[in-house]
């Protein structure tokens, strides 16, 4: 390596951690280098632990935080220059100066009171470096501007993530989320939604689980059953308050689960759907049916899932009987036009990050107008039209969902949205299409958790 001369302070970069510009104080009295870090938490398997932490690379800018993760090398006692001993986590990283790079060890500690976010110790100063203690910035100066442009996100390294899956079920979808995430080097923890509880306060909102505060996750993937929608979305709101990226937000899940609200949202965005009517009073039964059209009609409970609580009334008399029965149970329901030309088939479009990543045609079991796979229906891959693709994307966007299963009917007047599912399963669509849908979800998560540039502050 070409010989370098360092002053008492130099600009360095730590590309493995996504830190393009850091001011470092050179201290030959210290053995190991130190980096200012906070929210330090160990995660991952005991044999190969990792550490996740946040760095404020610019002194005085608490709003600029870079989340880093790295393999844990050691934990050792370090005595600072003022004689205080502290147990610190030790990581390995690449140090870059003047087009040269070499590996160093770094301890993580709180240097909030220091203008230099990093201290370079003897171990980092290899044989080709000499020190001029009365000078500074002898090597090329870097700029904090890198933290204020899109280049920050573009150059961010891939790192191991800590991800929570909110789920009460050990099924195909949950297992796939764990398997695919771990194959990518991430730590994926399945959290039973109903065993979470919350500490709600302005200073430090927290989510607790089994008697302990849950750590800070890079992302949360909600898979919340319909029976626990209210509590599940409250947990997601808590994660949102903390600032965790949630693949689907609480508002979108809540709206998609309320079928009446969901249809109102679709109508407000002028997205095609079967003609739908709703009324609370039994006196309005005839008018309600008249708004939708002639029989056959669909009568659907607002709380229906997987085809349960959905009835096809083939005659006006049958529709009146079903409506009277639902009202007798004090159940809330919708009445919808039956799209005859769909012939018991619908199309499930899986939308991730505003793109249809897969589509399948579902056909109901013989004699059943419902096409749900849970009820014995079958599925096969299907090529969808541009109109169907656009409708599915618009429907997912209307609810602000990063991941959604949009169910469409093919009608003579164009695609009609039956439902927007905020917790779509992966088994049916992965089997039918042969695509790695979960992998595409992780592509989006990895892109979304990269650091975001912050605006420069105006100079007085």
C-alpha positions as a Python dict, from the first residue, in 0.01 Angstrom:
ca = {
    (1, 'X'): (0, 0, 0),
    (2, 'X'): (106, 357, -63),
    (3, 'X'): (222, 531, 256),
    (4, 'X'): (-27, 772, 418),
    (5, 'X'): (19, 1042, 679),
    (6, 'X'): (-267, 1110, 920),
    (7, 'X'): (-318, 1424, 1126),
    (8, 'X'): (-498, 1418, 1461),
    (9, 'X'): (-836, 1424, 1278),
    (10, 'X'): (-921, 1274, 938),
    (11, 'X'): (-1221, 1201, 719),
    (12, 'X'): (-1288, 828, 672),
    (13, 'X'): (-1567, 613, 532),
    (14, 'X'): (-1707, 280, 650),
    (15, 'X'): (-1869, 133, 335),
    (16, 'X'): (-1970, -196, 502),
    (17, 'X'): (-2189, 3, 740),
    (18, 'X'): (-2328, 249, 485),
    (19, 'X'): (-2137, 547, 633),
    (20, 'X'): (-1980, 740, 341),
    (21, 'X'): (-1829, 1023, 550),
    (22, 'X'): (-1723, 1019, 914),
    (23, 'X'): (-1492, 1252, 1108),
    (24, 'X'): (-1247, 1041, 1306),
    (25, 'X'): (-1009, 1148, 1582),
    (26, 'X'): (-675, 966, 1565),
    (27, 'X'): (-565, 840, 1908),
    (28, 'X'): (-250, 625, 1923),
    (29, 'X'): (-306, 584, 2299),
    (30, 'X'): (-615, 369, 2232),
    (31, 'X'): (-578, 13, 2106),
    (32, 'X'): (-918, -38, 1942),
    (33, 'X'): (-1120, 208, 1736),
    (34, 'X'): (-1461, 326, 1862),
    (35, 'X'): (-1775, 440, 1679),
    (36, 'X'): (-2060, 645, 1819),
    (37, 'X'): (-2366, 416, 1831),
    (38, 'X'): (-2696, 388, 2016),
    (39, 'X'): (-2994, 148, 2032),
    (40, 'X'): (-2740, -135, 2027),
    (41, 'X'): (-2905, -480, 2026),
    (42, 'X'): (-2773, -830, 1961),
    (43, 'X'): (-2982, -1060, 1742),
    (44, 'X'): (-2960, -1376, 1536),
    (45, 'X'): (-2851, -1731, 1627),
    (46, 'X'): (-2626, -1784, 1929),
    (47, 'X'): (-2354, -1945, 1714),
    (48, 'X'): (-2338, -1653, 1471),
    (49, 'X'): (-2473, -1346, 1653),
    (50, 'X'): (-2511, -1009, 1487),
    (51, 'X'): (-2550, -663, 1633),
    (52, 'X'): (-2790, -394, 1515),
    (53, 'X'): (-2731, -28, 1602),
    (54, 'X'): (-2799, 329, 1492),
    (55, 'X'): (-2536, 592, 1411),
    (56, 'X'): (-2576, 971, 1402),
    (57, 'X'): (-2285, 1043, 1164),
    (58, 'X'): (-2322, 1422, 1180),
    (59, 'X'): (-2268, 1586, 1519),
    (60, 'X'): (-2575, 1787, 1621),
    (61, 'X'): (-2805, 1617, 1369),
    (62, 'X'): (-3013, 1368, 1566),
    (63, 'X'): (-3257, 1354, 1273),
    (64, 'X'): (-2990, 1189, 1056),
    (65, 'X'): (-2971, 826, 1168),
    (66, 'X'): (-2819, 533, 980),
    (67, 'X'): (-2923, 186, 1094),
    (68, 'X'): (-2637, -63, 1068),
    (69, 'X'): (-2590, -432, 1135),
    (70, 'X'): (-2274, -641, 1146),
    (71, 'X'): (-2151, -977, 1273),
    (72, 'X'): (-2054, -963, 1641),
    (73, 'X'): (-1682, -1035, 1685),
    (74, 'X'): (-1645, -1001, 2061),
    (75, 'X'): (-1755, -825, 2374),
    (76, 'X'): (-1471, -684, 2576),
    (77, 'X'): (-1396, -444, 2859),
    (78, 'X'): (-1252, -112, 2738),
    (79, 'X'): (-1104, 154, 2966),
    (80, 'X'): (-1155, 507, 2830),
    (81, 'X'): (-907, 795, 2861),
    (82, 'X'): (-1084, 917, 3178),
    (83, 'X'): (-1027, 578, 3345),
    (84, 'X'): (-1385, 448, 3322),
    (85, 'X'): (-1426, 80, 3224),
    (86, 'X'): (-1711, -21, 2993),
    (87, 'X'): (-1816, -349, 2831),
    (88, 'X'): (-1850, -287, 2458),
    (89, 'X'): (-1960, -490, 2159),
    (90, 'X'): (-1689, -535, 1897),
    (91, 'X'): (-1753, -561, 1522),
    (92, 'X'): (-1529, -587, 1215),
    (93, 'X'): (-1561, -346, 924),
    (94, 'X'): (-1370, -203, 629),
    (95, 'X'): (-1205, 138, 673),
    (96, 'X'): (-1158, 344, 354),
    (97, 'X'): (-924, 643, 319),
    (98, 'X'): (-781, 794, -1),
    (99, 'X'): (-879, 503, -229),
    (100, 'X'): (-728, 252, 15),
    (101, 'X'): (-927, 6, 225),
    (102, 'X'): (-835, -236, 502),
    (103, 'X'): (-1017, -431, 775),
    (104, 'X'): (-1034, -297, 1130),
    (105, 'X'): (-1210, -380, 1457),
    (106, 'X'): (-1452, -125, 1604),
    (107, 'X'): (-1610, -102, 1948),
    (108, 'X'): (-1957, 52, 1979),
    (109, 'X'): (-2009, 322, 2241),
    (110, 'X'): (-2190, 649, 2306),
    (111, 'X'): (-1981, 942, 2177),
    (112, 'X'): (-2271, 1188, 2169),
    (113, 'X'): (-2067, 1458, 2343),
    (114, 'X'): (-1779, 1428, 2092),
    (115, 'X'): (-1760, 1625, 1766),
    (116, 'X'): (-1570, 1334, 1611),
    (117, 'X'): (-1813, 1047, 1565),
    (118, 'X'): (-1525, 798, 1557),
    (119, 'X'): (-1193, 733, 1728),
    (120, 'X'): (-916, 554, 1537),
    (121, 'X'): (-697, 341, 1762),
    (122, 'X'): (-362, 170, 1702),
    (123, 'X'): (-514, -148, 1557),
    (124, 'X'): (-660, 53, 1267),
    (125, 'X'): (-333, 235, 1195),
    (126, 'X'): (-143, -19, 989),
    (127, 'X'): (229, -10, 911),
    (128, 'X'): (194, 215, 607),
    (129, 'X'): (48, 504, 815),
    (130, 'X'): (252, 767, 993),
    (131, 'X'): (108, 1029, 1232),
    (132, 'X'): (157, 1407, 1230),
    (133, 'X'): (-11, 1497, 1564),
    (134, 'X'): (-10, 1877, 1515),
    (135, 'X'): (-198, 1874, 1184),
    (136, 'X'): (-538, 1758, 1066),
    (137, 'X'): (-718, 1661, 743),
    (138, 'X'): (-403, 1558, 560),
    (139, 'X'): (-605, 1305, 359),
    (140, 'X'): (-881, 1392, 107),
    (141, 'X'): (-1174, 1566, 270),
    (142, 'X'): (-1513, 1400, 239),
    (143, 'X'): (-1848, 1574, 268),
    (144, 'X'): (-2162, 1528, 471),
    (145, 'X'): (-2347, 1609, 147),
    (146, 'X'): (-2356, 1234, 82),
    (147, 'X'): (-2616, 1205, 358),
    (148, 'X'): (-2844, 1455, 184),
    (149, 'X'): (-2873, 1297, -164),
    (150, 'X'): (-3034, 988, -315),
    (151, 'X'): (-2686, 840, -351),
    (152, 'X'): (-2704, 746, 20),
    (153, 'X'): (-2980, 494, -49),
    (154, 'X'): (-2831, 378, -378),
    (155, 'X'): (-2490, 298, -223),
    (156, 'X'): (-2624, 146, 99),
    (157, 'X'): (-2484, -204, 152),
    (158, 'X'): (-2702, -511, 189),
    (159, 'X'): (-2723, -594, 556),
    (160, 'X'): (-2878, -855, 781),
    (161, 'X'): (-3224, -745, 891),
    (162, 'X'): (-3427, -825, 1200),
    (163, 'X'): (-3785, -890, 1096),
    (164, 'X'): (-4102, -975, 1289),
    (165, 'X'): (-4388, -1176, 1142),
    (166, 'X'): (-4711, -1112, 1334),
    (167, 'X'): (-4892, -1443, 1311),
    (168, 'X'): (-5074, -1691, 1533),
    (169, 'X'): (-5058, -1975, 1280),
    (170, 'X'): (-4786, -2222, 1188),
    (171, 'X'): (-4891, -2254, 823),
    (172, 'X'): (-4730, -2252, 479),
    (173, 'X'): (-4722, -1873, 452),
    (174, 'X'): (-4563, -1816, 792),
    (175, 'X'): (-4306, -2092, 738),
    (176, 'X'): (-4214, -1954, 395),
    (177, 'X'): (-4161, -1606, 538),
    (178, 'X'): (-3917, -1751, 791),
    (179, 'X'): (-3737, -1984, 548),
    (180, 'X'): (-3687, -1729, 269),
    (181, 'X'): (-3583, -1452, 509),
    (182, 'X'): (-3327, -1670, 686),
    (183, 'X'): (-3190, -1795, 352),
    (184, 'X'): (-3114, -1428, 275),
    (185, 'X'): (-2922, -1389, 600),
    (186, 'X'): (-3198, -1213, 794),
    (187, 'X'): (-3332, -1302, 1138),
    (188, 'X'): (-3708, -1363, 1120),
    (189, 'X'): (-3904, -1394, 1445),
    (190, 'X'): (-4267, -1511, 1455),
    (191, 'X'): (-4464, -1315, 1714),
    (192, 'X'): (-4808, -1424, 1836),
    (193, 'X'): (-5013, -1107, 1793),
    (194, 'X'): (-5245, -1166, 2088),
    (195, 'X'): (-4954, -1216, 2330),
    (196, 'X'): (-4816, -869, 2259),
    (197, 'X'): (-4898, -582, 2490),
    (198, 'X'): (-4816, -214, 2476),
    (199, 'X'): (-4658, 57, 2684),
    (200, 'X'): (-4813, 377, 2550),
    (201, 'X'): (-4628, 695, 2640),
    (202, 'X'): (-4489, 996, 2457),
    (203, 'X'): (-4123, 947, 2544),
    (204, 'X'): (-4067, 580, 2461),
    (205, 'X'): (-4363, 385, 2315),
    (206, 'X'): (-4288, 12, 2335),
    (207, 'X'): (-4430, -328, 2245),
    (208, 'X'): (-4383, -606, 2502),
    (209, 'X'): (-4404, -982, 2458),
    (210, 'X'): (-4377, -1261, 2716),
    (211, 'X'): (-4263, -1018, 2987),
    (212, 'X'): (-3992, -844, 2781),
    (213, 'X'): (-3974, -537, 2561),
    (214, 'X'): (-3958, -637, 2198),
    (215, 'X'): (-3643, -515, 2021),
    (216, 'X'): (-3637, -267, 1737),
    (217, 'X'): (-3721, -447, 1415),
    (218, 'X'): (-3622, -334, 1068),
    (219, 'X'): (-3961, -445, 937),
    (220, 'X'): (-4287, -601, 1050),
    (221, 'X'): (-4488, -835, 824),
    (222, 'X'): (-4848, -853, 953),
    (223, 'X'): (-5041, -1175, 906),
    (224, 'X'): (-5337, -1096, 1129),
    (225, 'X'): (-5646, -1317, 1136),
    (226, 'X'): (-5987, -1158, 1088),
    (227, 'X'): (-6093, -1253, 1442),
    (228, 'X'): (-5819, -1035, 1597),
    (229, 'X'): (-5824, -743, 1350),
    (230, 'X'): (-5893, -478, 1613),
    (231, 'X'): (-5617, -583, 1853),
    (232, 'X'): (-5377, -672, 1574),
    (233, 'X'): (-5405, -331, 1410),
    (234, 'X'): (-5353, -166, 1750),
    (235, 'X'): (-5021, -354, 1778),
    (236, 'X'): (-4924, -243, 1426),
    (237, 'X'): (-5008, 119, 1516),
    (238, 'X'): (-4766, 88, 1806),
    (239, 'X'): (-4489, -31, 1573),
    (240, 'X'): (-4575, 258, 1338),
    (241, 'X'): (-4545, 500, 1631),
    (242, 'X'): (-4196, 365, 1704),
    (243, 'X'): (-4104, 421, 1338),
    (244, 'X'): (-4078, 58, 1224),
    (245, 'X'): (-4153, -13, 858),
    (246, 'X'): (-4473, -219, 839),
    (247, 'X'): (-4540, -393, 507),
    (248, 'X'): (-4912, -322, 555),
    (249, 'X'): (-5018, -33, 773),
    (250, 'X'): (-5290, -45, 1037),
    (251, 'X'): (-5528, 189, 846),
    (252, 'X'): (-5516, -20, 529),
    (253, 'X'): (-5578, -347, 714),
    (254, 'X'): (-5868, -198, 912),
    (255, 'X'): (-6033, -57, 600),
    (256, 'X'): (-5990, -374, 394),
    (257, 'X'): (-6144, -590, 669),
    (258, 'X'): (-6459, -375, 690),
    (259, 'X'): (-6639, -477, 371),
    (260, 'X'): (-6873, -178, 375),
    (261, 'X'): (-6588, 69, 425),
    (262, 'X'): (-6381, -116, 165),
    (263, 'X'): (-6650, -82, -101),
    (264, 'X'): (-6690, 287, -17),
    (265, 'X'): (-6315, 336, -68),
    (266, 'X'): (-6324, 151, -401),
    (267, 'X'): (-6622, 361, -513),
    (268, 'X'): (-6447, 686, -411),
    (269, 'X'): (-6152, 591, -635),
    (270, 'X'): (-6390, 495, -919),
    (271, 'X'): (-6262, 136, -921),
    (272, 'X'): (-6501, -114, -1081),
    (273, 'X'): (-6692, -347, -847),
    (274, 'X'): (-7027, -530, -842),
    (275, 'X'): (-7321, -301, -765),
    (276, 'X'): (-7353, -305, -385),
    (277, 'X'): (-7620, -190, -138),
    (278, 'X'): (-7644, -174, 241),
    (279, 'X'): (-7926, -86, 480),
    (280, 'X'): (-7991, -120, 852),
    (281, 'X'): (-8371, -118, 862),
    (282, 'X'): (-8580, -428, 776),
    (283, 'X'): (-8838, -195, 614),
    (284, 'X'): (-8587, -128, 336),
    (285, 'X'): (-8544, -488, 214),
    (286, 'X'): (-8729, -439, -118),
    (287, 'X'): (-8563, -107, -188),
    (288, 'X'): (-8225, -258, -101),
    (289, 'X'): (-8270, -538, -352),
    (290, 'X'): (-8401, -294, -610),
    (291, 'X'): (-8083, -87, -590),
    (292, 'X'): (-7874, -390, -685),
    (293, 'X'): (-8095, -534, -956),
    (294, 'X'): (-8283, -852, -1025),
    (295, 'X'): (-8207, -1195, -884),
    (296, 'X'): (-7983, -1384, -856),
    (297, 'X'): (-7815, -1175, -583),
    (298, 'X'): (-7522, -1222, -346),
    (299, 'X'): (-7586, -1163, 25),
    (300, 'X'): (-7259, -1124, 213),
    (301, 'X'): (-7187, -1083, 585),
    (302, 'X'): (-6956, -789, 654),
    (303, 'X'): (-6737, -1017, 866),
    (304, 'X'): (-6719, -1299, 607),
    (305, 'X'): (-6382, -1457, 527),
    (306, 'X'): (-6270, -1738, 294),
    (307, 'X'): (-6619, -1759, 145),
    (308, 'X'): (-6797, -1817, 479),
    (309, 'X'): (-7108, -1604, 523),
    (310, 'X'): (-7155, -1552, 147),
    (311, 'X'): (-7486, -1676, 5),
    (312, 'X'): (-7617, -1687, -353),
    (313, 'X'): (-7990, -1614, -363),
    (314, 'X'): (-8115, -1733, -703),
    (315, 'X'): (-8466, -1585, -675),
    (316, 'X'): (-8620, -1273, -523),
    (317, 'X'): (-8800, -1492, -266),
    (318, 'X'): (-8476, -1666, -170),
    (319, 'X'): (-8301, -1331, -131),
    (320, 'X'): (-8574, -1204, 101),
    (321, 'X'): (-8549, -1521, 312),
    (322, 'X'): (-8169, -1492, 346),
    (323, 'X'): (-8192, -1123, 433),
    (324, 'X'): (-8459, -1192, 695),
    (325, 'X'): (-8243, -1470, 843),
    (326, 'X'): (-7935, -1247, 866),
    (327, 'X'): (-8141, -967, 1020),
    (328, 'X'): (-8285, -1213, 1272),
    (329, 'X'): (-7925, -1285, 1379),
    (330, 'X'): (-7862, -908, 1403),
    (331, 'X'): (-7582, -952, 1148),
    (332, 'X'): (-7453, -676, 922),
    (333, 'X'): (-7451, -767, 554),
    (334, 'X'): (-7425, -636, 200),
    (335, 'X'): (-7636, -719, -102),
    (336, 'X'): (-7448, -740, -434),
    (337, 'X'): (-7521, -797, -798),
    (338, 'X'): (-7427, -1150, -911),
    (339, 'X'): (-7192, -1136, -1210),
    (340, 'X'): (-7327, -1434, -1408),
    (341, 'X'): (-7065, -1425, -1683),
    (342, 'X'): (-6787, -1490, -1428),
    (343, 'X'): (-6927, -1846, -1411),
    (344, 'X'): (-6790, -1928, -1065),
    (345, 'X'): (-6439, -1809, -1148),
    (346, 'X'): (-6235, -1517, -1018),
    (347, 'X'): (-5880, -1393, -1055),
    (348, 'X'): (-5647, -1342, -758),
    (349, 'X'): (-5381, -1081, -833),
    (350, 'X'): (-5093, -1063, -585),
    (351, 'X'): (-4976, -702, -566),
    (352, 'X'): (-4643, -611, -401),
    (353, 'X'): (-4510, -255, -395),
    (354, 'X'): (-4750, -135, -664),
    (355, 'X'): (-4687, -422, -909),
    (356, 'X'): (-4884, -737, -990),
    (357, 'X'): (-4618, -1003, -931),
    (358, 'X'): (-4845, -1304, -998),
    (359, 'X'): (-5201, -1389, -1097),
    (360, 'X'): (-5408, -1707, -1087),
    (361, 'X'): (-5758, -1803, -1193),
    (362, 'X'): (-5960, -1973, -920),
    (363, 'X'): (-6250, -2201, -1006),
    (364, 'X'): (-6507, -2310, -750),
    (365, 'X'): (-6571, -2673, -662),
    (366, 'X'): (-6849, -2838, -863),
    (367, 'X'): (-7183, -2682, -773),
    (368, 'X'): (-7024, -2396, -571),
    (369, 'X'): (-7030, -2039, -702),
    (370, 'X'): (-6747, -1947, -456),
    (371, 'X'): (-6395, -1995, -589),
    (372, 'X'): (-6207, -1994, -257),
    (373, 'X'): (-5927, -2253, -243),
    (374, 'X'): (-6011, -2312, 124),
    (375, 'X'): (-6350, -2443, 8),
    (376, 'X'): (-6216, -2694, -242),
    (377, 'X'): (-6165, -2465, -539),
    (378, 'X'): (-5879, -2511, -784),
    (379, 'X'): (-5627, -2264, -927),
    (380, 'X'): (-5412, -2226, -1235),
    (381, 'X'): (-5187, -1956, -1372),
    (382, 'X'): (-5361, -1697, -1591),
    (383, 'X'): (-5255, -1413, -1820),
    (384, 'X'): (-5433, -1095, -1718),
    (385, 'X'): (-5519, -794, -1932),
    (386, 'X'): (-5376, -444, -1888),
    (387, 'X'): (-5714, -329, -1752),
    (388, 'X'): (-5712, -609, -1492),
    (389, 'X'): (-5352, -530, -1396),
    (390, 'X'): (-5426, -158, -1359),
    (391, 'X'): (-5742, -228, -1156),
    (392, 'X'): (-5554, -456, -914),
    (393, 'X'): (-5276, -201, -865),
    (394, 'X'): (-5522, 85, -811),
    (395, 'X'): (-5720, -122, -559),
    (396, 'X'): (-5410, -206, -352),
    (397, 'X'): (-5299, 158, -368),
    (398, 'X'): (-5643, 279, -254),
    (399, 'X'): (-5583, 102, 79),
    (400, 'X'): (-5213, 190, 102),
    (401, 'X'): (-5116, -178, 114),
    (402, 'X'): (-4761, -286, 30),
    (403, 'X'): (-4884, -646, -8),
    (404, 'X'): (-5238, -736, -115),
    (405, 'X'): (-5441, -1007, -278),
    (406, 'X'): (-5692, -838, -509),
    (407, 'X'): (-5979, -1060, -622),
    (408, 'X'): (-6134, -968, -959),
    (409, 'X'): (-6432, -1087, -1159),
    (410, 'X'): (-6428, -1076, -1538),
    (411, 'X'): (-6751, -906, -1643),
    (412, 'X'): (-6887, -779, -1974),
    (413, 'X'): (-6824, -422, -1858),
    (414, 'X'): (-6465, -482, -1743),
    (415, 'X'): (-6290, -610, -1429),
    (416, 'X'): (-6484, -586, -1101),
    (417, 'X'): (-6307, -595, -763),
    (418, 'X'): (-6466, -844, -525),
    (419, 'X'): (-6226, -798, -234),
    (420, 'X'): (-5888, -659, -132),
    (421, 'X'): (-5719, -904, 107),
    (422, 'X'): (-5451, -754, 332),
    (423, 'X'): (-5321, -1097, 448),
    (424, 'X'): (-5316, -1308, 131),
    (425, 'X'): (-5179, -1660, 158),
    (426, 'X'): (-4880, -1765, -53),
    (427, 'X'): (-4934, -2139, -96),
    (428, 'X'): (-5202, -2136, -365),
    (429, 'X'): (-5047, -1869, -583),
    (430, 'X'): (-4689, -1999, -550),
    (431, 'X'): (-4808, -2350, -637),
    (432, 'X'): (-5016, -2231, -933),
    (433, 'X'): (-4758, -1992, -1080),
    (434, 'X'): (-4429, -2152, -970),
    (435, 'X'): (-4306, -1806, -868),
    (436, 'X'): (-4110, -1714, -555),
    (437, 'X'): (-4362, -1458, -430),
    (438, 'X'): (-4211, -1439, -80),
    (439, 'X'): (-3872, -1358, -235),
    (440, 'X'): (-4029, -1064, -418),
    (441, 'X'): (-4173, -942, -87),
    (442, 'X'): (-3825, -951, 68),
    (443, 'X'): (-3687, -759, -232),
    (444, 'X'): (-3926, -479, -142),
    (445, 'X'): (-3850, -493, 232),
    (446, 'X'): (-3474, -476, 166),
    (447, 'X'): (-3525, -174, -59),
    (448, 'X'): (-3757, 6, 186),
    (449, 'X'): (-3534, -20, 494),
    (450, 'X'): (-3235, 144, 326),
    (451, 'X'): (-3140, 481, 481),
    (452, 'X'): (-3327, 788, 363),
    (453, 'X'): (-3144, 1116, 291),
    (454, 'X'): (-3239, 1416, 504),
    (455, 'X'): (-3257, 1778, 400),
    (456, 'X'): (-2973, 2013, 469),
    (457, 'X'): (-3041, 2276, 728),
    (458, 'X'): (-3051, 2631, 602),
    (459, 'X'): (-2759, 2838, 709),
    (460, 'X'): (-2833, 3155, 905),
}
